[in-house]
């Protein structure tokens, strides 16, 4: 049962950090405008896929989670 409690605490911290990221994310310069982010704009259509930004966020989160779960 103590393992479940630890999982809930970590999940709560992660959710709080994600919430802060959404609140403060617009103030981070260059986030979503990196080279490698795909942006296609035509007359009636626009498509945006933040490929490079997604990779960087994934690497950062992987490192954070690895540090949390490291024994």
N, C-alpha and C positions, 0 to 999 in steps of 0.2 A: 504494500500500500504506500510506502514511502517513495517508491519509484514513481508512482502515479502523481504524487504531490510535486515531485521535482519536475516532471514533464509539464504539469500545469503552470508552474512558476516560470519555466523557460518559455513556454508558449505565450504567457502573458507579457513577458519582457520583449519577446519578438514582436508581438502585436503592437505594443507601445512604441517600439522603434519604427515599425512600418508606418504607424500613424504619424509620428514626428516627421518621417521622411516625406509623407504626402503633404503635410502642412508646410514644411520648409523646403521641399524639393524645387519649387518654382524659384527660390532665391539662390539656388546653387548655379553658378555660371557654367555654361557649356553643356549642362546636363540635357541630353536629348538633341544636341546639335553637334555631335562629334562626327569626325570623318568616318564614313562607313555606315552611318545611319541612312536609311533609304527613304527618300522623299520624292514622289512623283506627282506632279501637278499638271492637269490638262484643263480643258474648258469647263466641263461639268463634273470633274472627278479629281479627287486628291487622295493619295495613299501615303501613309507614313509608317515606317517600321524602324524603331530604334535598335538596330542590330548591335552596333558597337556598345551602346549604352547598356543593353541587356546583358551582354557578355561581361562587361566590367562589374555590373551589379551582382551578377551570378558569382563571379570570382570572389568579390568582397564578402558576400554572404556565406560562401563555402568556407572561406578562411575563418570567419567568425564562428560558424557552427563547428568547425573542426577544433577550434580552440576551446569551445564550450564542452565538447564531448571527449576531449583528450583526457586520458587517465593518468 
